[in-house]
Amino acid sequence: MVHEEQTLSKKHKILAFTLILLTFVMGTSEFVIVGLLTEVSTSIGISIATAGTLVSGFAIAYAIGTPIVTGFVSKYFTTNFNALPPFLLL
């Protein structure tokens, strides 16, 4: 059996990079609120611990919503990515 070397096309590399970048951005955005908890809790008049549940709320919404949105978008949103300007992919 001969092993053939499989390489990704340029389109697949761009899509993989975009997926990795967006996953990083969304994953780290969950922790942005942690640095702002004191200000958030002070401005709305709740304790820091209660404001901390915002992090859990975002994580739960992200975990539940991502598969649903992905399924919806993949079913109804078929666009030729070559026609989109590059800045829309990032």
C-alpha positions in Angstrom: 0.0 0.0 0.0 1.4 3.3 -1.1 1.0 6.3 1.3 0.0 9.4 -0.5 0.9 12.7 1.1 -2.2 14.8 1.6 -2.0 18.5 1.8 -4.6 21.1 2.5 -5.6 23.4 -0.3 -5.2 27.2 0.2 -9.0 27.5 0.8 -8.9 24.8 3.5 -5.8 26.5 5.2 -7.7 29.8 5.3 -10.8 28.2 6.7 -8.8 26.3 9.3 -6.9 29.5 10.3 -10.2 31.4 10.5 -11.7 28.7 12.7 -8.7 28.7 15.0 -8.7 32.5 15.3 -12.4 32.8 16.0 -12.3 30.0 18.5 -9.4 31.8 20.3 -11.3 35.1 20.2 -14.5 33.7 21.5 -12.8 31.6 24.2 -10.8 34.5 25.5 -13.7 37.0 25.3 -15.3 34.9 28.1 -12.6 36.0 30.5 -12.7 39.8 29.6 -15.5 40.3 32.1 -13.3 38.9 34.9 -11.2 42.1 34.8 -14.3 44.2 34.9 -16.2 42.5 37.7 -15.5 45.2 40.3 -16.8 48.0 38.0 -19.8 45.9 36.8 -20.8 45.0 40.4 -20.4 48.6 41.6 -22.4 50.1 38.7 -25.4 47.8 39.1 -25.2 47.5 42.8 -24.6 43.8 43.3 -21.8 41.8 44.9 -18.7 40.7 43.0 -19.7 37.1 43.5 -23.1 37.7 41.9 -21.5 39.6 39.0 -19.1 36.6 38.6 -22.0 34.5 37.5 -21.9 36.5 34.3 -18.8 34.4 33.4 -20.8 31.2 34.0 -23.8 32.6 32.1 -21.7 33.4 29.1 -20.0 30.0 29.1 -23.3 28.1 29.4 -24.9 30.3 26.6 -21.8 29.7 24.4 -21.8 26.0 25.0 -25.5 25.6 24.2 -25.8 28.2 21.5 -22.7 27.4 19.4 -23.9 24.0 18.1 -27.4 25.4 17.4 -26.1 28.4 15.5 -23.6 26.3 13.6 -26.3 23.9 12.6 -28.5 26.7 11.5 -25.8 28.6 9.6 -24.5 25.5 7.8 -27.9 24.6 6.7 -29.0 27.9 5.3 -25.9 30.0 4.7 -24.1 28.8 1.7 -21.8 31.5 0.3 -18.9 31.3 -1.9 -16.1 32.5 0.5 -14.0 33.5 -2.4 -16.4 36.3 -3.1 -16.2 37.8 0.4 -13.7 40.5 1.2 -10.9 39.1 3.3 -11.6 41.4 6.3 -15.1 39.8 6.7 -13.4 36.4 7.2 -11.5 37.7 10.2 
